[in-house]
Amino acid sequence: MNLTSANIKLDRTALGTHLGAVYDYWSTIKKNSPLPSWSDMDMMALPLVILPWCAVVDVLPDIDDFRVRFWGTERVRLQGDDYTGKQVSEFSPLQTSEKVRNELREVVEQHQPMLFETTLETDDKQFDTTYQMLRLPFGDADKVDIIISAPK
């Protein structure tokens, strides 16, 4: 298995209807702040079709790892495990854990929403796929506390 990830330019118009709505909601609740506060977030304001695919993580103090606060039901179905309450370092396989942690660290460091494109190549090519993940930070001017992820 080969798993690669790239930060791609975040183009609001290319996000599509549902992911665009998630981004617009995030932009609205941040008001004039650099980032929105998690206390302003209402998960039920997101498009219901995308909510089961979302994940929310807490940024741990050393930003070397993240704890899953919310793991959507479609993610459970797809991956066969509910990671709620677990750390991203516990994801399986290890290559996935490292990829996700690197993306989340980049969001924390950049202090802004980011869109990542992941390509999975398997030996037999049967499960090869490419997908995009929007990662939106919450916090304040000094610190990212929480990141929500939604797939395209």
Contact map, one row per residue, 1 for C-alpha under 8 A:
11100000000000000000000000000000000000000000000000000000000000000000000000000000000000000000000000000000000000000000000111100000000000000000000000000000
11110000000000000000000000000000000000000000000000000000000000000000000000000000000000000000000000000000000000000000001111000000000000000000000000000000
11111000000000000000000000000000000000000000000000000000000000000000000000000000000000000000001100100000000000000000011110000000000000000000000000000000
01111100000000000000000000000000000000000000000000000000000000000000000000000000000000000000000000100000000000000000011100000000000000000000000000000000
00111110000000000000000000000000000000000000000000000000000000000000000000000000000000000000000000100000000000000001111000000000000000000000000000000000
00011111000000000000000000000000000000000000000000000000000000000000000000000000000000000000000000000000000000000001110000000000000000000000000000000000
00001111100000000000000000000000000000000000000000000000000000000000000000000000000000000000000000000000000000000111100000000000000000000000000000000000
00000111110000000000000000000000000000000000000000000000000000000000000000000000000000000000000000000000000000000111100000000000000000000000000000000000
00000011111000000000000000000000000000000000000000000000000000000000000000000000000000000000000000000000000000000110000000000000000000000000000000000000
00000001111100000000000000000000000000000000000000000000000000000000000000000000000000000000000000000000000000001110000000000000000000000000000000000000
00000000111111100000000000000000000000000000000000000000000000000000000000000000000000000000000000000000000000000000000000000000000000000000000000000000
00000000011111110001001000000000000000000000000000000000000000000000000000000000000000000000000000000000000000000000000000000000000000000000000000000000
00000000001111110001000000000000000000000000000000000000000000000000000000000000000000000000000000000000000000000000000000000000000000000000000000000000
00000000001111110000000000000000000000000000000000000000000000000000000000000000000000000000000000000000000000000000000000000000000000000000000000000000
00000000001111111111000000000000000000000000000000000000000000000000000000000000000000000000000000000000000000000000000000000000000000000000000000000001
00000000000111111111000000000000000000000000000000000000000000000000000000000000000000000000000000000000000000000000000000000000000000000000000000000001
00000000000000111111100000000000000000000000000000000000000000000000000000000000000000000000000000000000000000000000000000000000000000000000000000000000
00000000000000111111110000000000000000000000001011000000000000000000000000000000000000000000000000000000000000000000000000000000000000000000000000000000
00000000000000111111111000000000000000000000000001000000000000000000000000000000000000000000000000000000000000000000000000000000000001000000000000000111
00000000000110111111111100000000000000000000000000000000000000000000000000000000000000000000000000000000000000000000000000000000000000000000000000000000
00000000000000001111111110000000000000000000011000000000000000000000000000000000000000000000000000000000000000000000000000000000000000000000000000000000
00000000000000000111111111000000000000000000011000000000000000000000000000000000000000000000000000000000000000000000000000000000000000000000000000000000
00000000000100000011111111100000000000000000000000000000000000000000000000000000000000000000000000000000000000000000000000000000000000010000000000000000
00000000000000000001111111110000000000000000000000000000000000000000000000000000000000000000000000000000000000000000000000000000000000000000000000000000
00000000000000000000111111111000000000000000110000000000000000000000000000000000000000000000000000000000000000000000000000000000000000000000000000000000
00000000000000000000011111111100000100000000000000000000000000000000000000000000000000000000000000000000000000000000000000000000000000010000000000000000
00000000000000000000001111111110000100000000000000000000000000000000000000000000000000000000000000000000000000000000000000000000000000000000000000000000
00000000000000000000000111111110000000000000000000000000000000000000000000000000000000000000000000000000000000000000000000000000000000000000000000000000
00000000000000000000000011111110000110011000000000000000000000000000000000000000000000000000000000000000000000000000000000000000000000000000000000000000
00000000000000000000000001111111111110000000000000000000000000000000000000000000000000000000000000000000000000000000000000000000000000000000000000000000
00000000000000000000000000111111100100000000000000000000000000000000000000000000000000000000000000000000000000000000000000000000000000000000000000000000
00000000000000000000000000000111110000000000000000000000000000000000000000000000000000000000000000000000000000000000000000000000000000000000000000000000
00000000000000000000000000000111111100000000000000000000000000000000000000000000000000000000000000000000000000000000000000000000000000000001100000000000
00000000000000000000000000000101111100000000000000000000000000000000000000000000000000000000000000000000000000000000000000000000000000000001100000000000
00000000000000000000000000000100111110000000000000000000000000000000000000000000000000000000000000000000000000110000000000000000000000001111100000000000
00000000000000000000000001101110111111011000000000000000000000000000000000000000000000000000000000000000000000000000000000000000000000001111000000000000
00000000000000000000000000001100001111111000000000000000000000000000000000000000000000000000000000000000000000000000000000000000000000000111000000000000
00000000000000000000000000000000000111111000000000000000000000000000000000000000000000000000000000000000000000000000000000000000000000000110000001000000
00000000000000000000000000000000000011111000000000000000000000000000000000000000000000000000000000000000000000000000000000000000000000000000000000000000
00000000000000000000000000001000000111111100000000000000000000000000000000000000000000000000000000000000000000000000000000000000000000000000000000000000
00000000000000000000000000001000000111111110000000000000000000000000000000000000000000000000000000000000000000000000000000000000000000000000000000000000
00000000000000000000000000000000000000011111110000000000000000000000000000000000000000000000000000000000000000000000000000000000000000000000000000000000
00000000000000000000000000000000000000001111110000100000000000000000000000000000000000000000000000000000000000000000000000000000000000000000000000000000
00000000000000000000000000000000000000000111111100100000000000000000000000000000000000000000000000000000000000000000000000000000000000000000000000000000
00000000000000000000000010000000000000000111111000000000000000000000000000000000000000000000000000000000000000000000000000000000000000000000000000000000
00000000000000000000110010000000000000000111111101100000000000000000000000000000000000000000000000000000000000000000000000000000000000000000000000000000
00000000000000000100110000000000000000000001111111100000000000000000000000000000000000000000000000000000000000000000000000000000000000000000000000000000
00000000000000000000000000000000000000000001011111110000000000000000000000000000000000000000000000000000000000000000000000000000000000000000000000000000
00000000000000000100000000000000000000000000001111110000000000000000000000000000000000000000000000000000000000000000000000000000000000000000000000000000
00000000000000000110000000000000000000000000011111111100000000000000000000000000000000000000000000000000000000000000000000000000000000000000000000000110
00000000000000000000000000000000000000000011011111111100000000000000000100000000000000000000000000000000000000000000000000000000000000000000000000000100
00000000000000000000000000000000000000000000000111111100000000000000001111100000000000000000000000000000000000000000000000000000000000000000000000000000
00000000000000000000000000000000000000000000000001111110000000000000001111100000000000000000000000000000000000000000000000000000000000000000000000000110
00000000000000000000000000000000000000000000000001111111000000000000011100100000000000000000000000000000000000000000000000000000000000000000000000011110
00000000000000000000000000000000000000000000000000001111100000000001111100000000000000000000000000000000000000000000000000000000000000000000000000011100
00000000000000000000000000000000000000000000000000000111110000000001111000000000000000000000000000000000000000000000000000000000000000000000000001111000
00000000000000000000000000000000000000000000000000000011111000000111110000000000000000000000000000000000000000000000000000000000000000000000000001110000
00000000000000000000000000000000000000000000000000000001111100000111100000000000000000000000000000000000000000000000000000000000000000000000000011100000
00000000000000000000000000000000000000000000000000000000111110101110000000000000000000000000000000000000000000000000000000000000000000000000000111100000
00000000000000000000000000000000000000000000000000000000011111111110000000000000000000000000000000000000000000000000000000000000000000000000000010000000
00000000000000000000000000000000000000000000000000000000001111100000000000000000000000000000000000000000000000000000000000000000000000000000000000000000
00000000000000000000000000000000000000000000000000000000000111111000000000000000000000000000000000000000000000000000000000000000000000000000000000000000
00000000000000000000000000000000000000000000000000000000001111111100000000000000000000000000000000000000100100000000000000000000000000000000000000000000
00000000000000000000000000000000000000000000000000000000000101111100000000000000000000000000000000001000100000000000000000000000000000000000000000000000
00000000000000000000000000000000000000000000000000000000001101111110000000000000000000111000000000001000000000000000000000000000000000000000000000000000
00000000000000000000000000000000000000000000000000000000111100111111000000000000000000111000000000001000000000000000000000000000000000000000000000000000
00000000000000000000000000000000000000000000000000000000111100001111100000000000000111110000000000000000000000000000000000000000000000000000000000000000
00000000000000000000000000000000000000000000000000000011110000000111111000000000001111110000000000000000000000000000000000000000000000000000000000000000
00000000000000000000000000000000000000000000000000000011110000000011111000000000000110000000000000000000000000000000000000000000000000000000000000000000
00000000000000000000000000000000000000000000000000000111100000000001111100000000000110000000000000000000000000000000000000000000000000000000000000000000
00000000000000000000000000000000000000000000000000011111000000000001111110110000011100000000000000000000000000000000000000000000000000000000000000000000
00000000000000000000000000000000000000000000000000111110000000000000011111110000000000000000000000000000000000000000000000000000000000000000000000000000
00000000000000000000000000000000000000000000000000011000000000000000001111111000000000000000000000000000000000000000000000000000000000000000000000000000
00000000000000000000000000000000000000000000000000011000000000000000000111111100000000000000000000000000000000000000000000000000000000000000000000000000
00000000000000000000000000000000000000000000000000011100000000000000001111111111110000000000000000000000000000000000000000000000000000000000000000000000
00000000000000000000000000000000000000000000000000000000000000000000001111111111111000000000000000000000000000000000000000000000000000000000000000000000
00000000000000000000000000000000000000000000000000000000000000000000000011111111100000000000000000000000000000000000000000000000000000000000000000000000
00000000000000000000000000000000000000000000000000000000000000000000000001111111000000000000000000000000000000000000000000000000000000000000000000000000
00000000000000000000000000000000000000000000000000000000000000000000000000111111100000000000000000000000000000000000000000000000000000000000000000000000
00000000000000000000000000000000000000000000000000000000000000000000000000111111110000000000000000000000000000000000000000000000000000000000000000000000
00000000000000000000000000000000000000000000000000000000000000000000000000111011111000000000000000000000000000000000000000000000000000000000000000000000
00000000000000000000000000000000000000000000000000000000000000000000001000110001111100000000000000000000000000000000000000000000000000000000000000000000
00000000000000000000000000000000000000000000000000000000000000000001001000010000111111100010000000000000000000000000000000000000000000000000000000000000
00000000000000000000000000000000000000000000000000000000000000000011111000000000011111000000000000000000000000000000000000000000000000000000000000000000
00000000000000000000000000000000000000000000000000000000000000000011110000000000001111100000000000000000000000000000000000000000000000000000000000000000
00000000000000000000000000000000000000000000000000000000000000000011000000000000001111110100000000000000000000000000000000000000000000000000000000000000
00000000000000000000000000000000000000000000000000000000000000001111000000000000001011111110000000000000000000000000000000000000000000000000000000000000
00000000000000000000000000000000000000000000000000000000000000001111000000000000000001111110000010011000000000000000000000000000000000000000000000000000
00000000000000000000000000000000000000000000000000000000000000001100000000000000000000111110010011001000000000000000000000000000000000000000000000000000
00000000000000000000000000000000000000000000000000000000000000000000000000000000000001111111010010000000000000000000000000000000000000000000000000000000
00000000000000000000000000000000000000000000000000000000000000000000000000000000001000111111110110000000000000000000000000000000000000000000000000000000
00000000000000000000000000000000000000000000000000000000000000000000000000000000000000000111111110000000000000000000000000000000000000000000000000000000
00000000000000000000000000000000000000000000000000000000000000000000000000000000000000000011111110000000000000000000000000000000000000000000000000000000
00000000000000000000000000000000000000000000000000000000000000000000000000000000000000001111111111000000000000000000000000000000000000000000000000000000
00100000000000000000000000000000000000000000000000000000000000000000000000000000000000000001111111100000000000000000000000000000000000000000000000000000
00100000000000000000000000000000000000000000000000000000000000000000000000000000000000000011111111110000000000000000000000000000000000000000000000000000
00000000000000000000000000000000000000000000000000000000000000000000000000000000000000011111111111111000000000000000000000000000000000000000000000000000
00000000000000000000000000000000000000000000000000000000000000000000000000000000000000001000011111111100000000000000000000000000000000000000000000000000
00111000000000000000000000000000000000000000000000000000000000000000000000000000000000000000001111111110000000000000000000000000000000000000000000000000
00000000000000000000000000000000000000000000000000000000000000000000000000000000000000010000000111111111000000000000000000000000000000000000000000000000
00000000000000000000000000000000000000000000000000000000000000011100000000000000000000011000000011111111100000000000000000000000000000000000000000000000
00000000000000000000000000000000000000000000000000000000000000000000000000000000000000000000000001111111110000000000000000000000000000000000000000000000
00000000000000000000000000000000000000000000000000000000000000000000000000000000000000000000000000111111111000000001000000000000000000000000000000000000
00000000000000000000000000000000000000000000000000000000000000000000000000000000000000000000000000011111111100000000000000000000000000100000000000100000
00000000000000000000000000000000000000000000000000000000000000110000000000000000000000000000000000001111111110000000000000000000000000000000000000000000
00000000000000000000000000000000000000000000000000000000000000000000000000000000000000000000000000000111111111000000000000000000000000000000000000000000
00000000000000000000000000000000000000000000000000000000000000000000000000000000000000000000000000000011111111111100000000000000000000111000000000000000
00000000000000000000000000000000000000000000000000000000000000100000000000000000000000000000000000000001111111110000000000000000000000001000001100000000
00000000000000000000000000000000000000000000000000000000000000000000000000000000000000000000000000000000111111100000000000000000000000000000000000000000
00000000000000000000000000000000000000000000000000000000000000000000000000000000000000000000000000000000011111110000000000000000000000000000000000000000
00000000000000000000000000000000001000000000000000000000000000000000000000000000000000000000000000000000001111111000000000000000000000001000001100000000
00000000000000000000000000000000001000000000000000000000000000000000000000000000000000000000000000000000001101111100000000000000000000011000000000000000
00000000010000000000000000000000000000000000000000000000000000000000000000000000000000000000000000000000001000111110000000000000000001111000000000000000
00000011110000000000000000000000000000000000000000000000000000000000000000000000000000000000000000000000001000011111000000000000000001110000000000000000
00000011110000000000000000000000000000000000000000000000000000000000000000000000000000000000000000000000000000001111100000000000000111100000000000000000
00001111000000000000000000000000000000000000000000000000000000000000000000000000000000000000000000000010000000000111110000000000000111100000000000000000
00001111000000000000000000000000000000000000000000000000000000000000000000000000000000000000000000000000000000000011111000000000011110000000000000000000
00111100000000000000000000000000000000000000000000000000000000000000000000000000000000000000000000000000000000000001111100000000011110000000000000000000
01111000000000000000000000000000000000000000000000000000000000000000000000000000000000000000000000000000000000000000111110000001111000000000000000000000
11110000000000000000000000000000000000000000000000000000000000000000000000000000000000000000000000000000000000000000011111000011110000000000000000000000
11100000000000000000000000000000000000000000000000000000000000000000000000000000000000000000000000000000000000000000001111101011100000000000000000000000
11000000000000000000000000000000000000000000000000000000000000000000000000000000000000000000000000000000000000000000000111111111000000000000000000000000
10000000000000000000000000000000000000000000000000000000000000000000000000000000000000000000000000000000000000000000000011111000000000000000000000000000
00000000000000000000000000000000000000000000000000000000000000000000000000000000000000000000000000000000000000000000000001111110000000000000000000000000
00000000000000000000000000000000000000000000000000000000000000000000000000000000000000000000000000000000000000000000000011111111000000000000000000000000
00000000000000000000000000000000000000000000000000000000000000000000000000000000000000000000000000000000000000000000000001011111000000000000000000000000
00000000000000000000000000000000000000000000000000000000000000000000000000000000000000000000000000000000000000000000000111011111100000000000000000000000
00000000000000000000000000000000000000000000000000000000000000000000000000000000000000000000000000000000000000000000001111001111110000000000000000000000
00000000000000000000000000000000000000000000000000000000000000000000000000000000000000000000000000000000000000000000001110000011111000000000000000000000
00000000000000000000000000000000000000000000000000000000000000000000000000000000000000000000000000000000000000000000111100000001111100000000000000000000
00000000000000000000000000000000000000000000000000000000000000000000000000000000000000000000000000000000000000000000111000000000111110000000000000000011
00000000000000000000000000000000000000000000000000000000000000000000000000000000000000000000000000000000000000000011110000000000011111000000000000000011
00000000000000000000000000000000000000000000000000000000000000000000000000000000000000000000000000000000000000000011110000000000001111100000000000001111
00000000000000000010000000000000000000000000000000000000000000000000000000000000000000000000000000000000000000001111000000000000000111110000000000001111
00000000000000000000000000000000000000000000000000000000000000000000000000000000000000000000000000000001001000001111000000000000000011111000000000111100
00000000000000000000001001000000000000000000000000000000000000000000000000000000000000000000000000000000001000011100000000000000000001111100000000111000
00000000000000000000000000000000001100000000000000000000000000000000000000000000000000000000000000000000001100111000000000000000000000111110000111110000
00000000000000000000000000000000001111000000000000000000000000000000000000000000000000000000000000000000000000000000000000000000000000011111000111100000
00000000000000000000000000000000001111000000000000000000000000000000000000000000000000000000000000000000000000000000000000000000000000001111111111000000
00000000000000000000000000000000111110000000000000000000000000000000000000000000000000000000000000000000000000000000000000000000000000000111111100000000
00000000000000000000000000000000111000000000000000000000000000000000000000000000000000000000000000000000000000000000000000000000000000000011111000000000
00000000000000000000000000000000000000000000000000000000000000000000000000000000000000000000000000000000000000000000000000000000000000000011111100000000
00000000000000000000000000000000000000000000000000000000000000000000000000000000000000000000000000000000000100100000000000000000000000000011111110000000
00000000000000000000000000000000000000000000000000000000001000000000000000000000000000000000000000000000000100100000000000000000000000001111011111100000
00000000000000000000000000000000000000000000000000000000011100000000000000000000000000000000000000000000000000000000000000000000000000001110001111100000
00000000000000000000000000000000000001000000000000000001111000000000000000000000000000000000000000000000000000000000000000000000000000001110000111110000
00000000000000000000000000000000000000000000000000000001111000000000000000000000000000000000000000000001000000000000000000000000000000111100000111111000
00000000000000000000000000000000000000000000000000000111100000000000000000000000000000000000000000000000000000000000000000000000000000111000000001111100
00000000000000000000000000000000000000000000000000000111000000000000000000000000000000000000000000000000000000000000000000000000000011110000000000111110
00000000000000000010000000000000000000000000000001101110000000000000000000000000000000000000000000000000000000000000000000000000000011100000000000011111
00000000000000000010000000000000000000000000000001001100000000000000000000000000000000000000000000000000000000000000000000000000001111000000000000001111
00000000000000110010000000000000000000000000000000000000000000000000000000000000000000000000000000000000000000000000000000000000001111000000000000000111
